[in-house]
């Protein structure tokens, strides 16, 4: 599932994170509301694209080294 945060005050999706951390602080670009609770709307059909899936590479265990 892919989600998009939106403003609980005006329901705009034009929001940005202004501080990180455990909860984070978000701000709406449209109305200026800020807070840590900005719900997510599910994007229908929003899956990781096949192009991105192909770029995930598993790491290899390197053996050998100094003795």
Secondary structure, DSSP 8 states (H G I E B T S, - for coil): --EEE--TTT--S-EEEEE-TTT-EEEETTT--EES---EEE-TT----HHHHHT------------
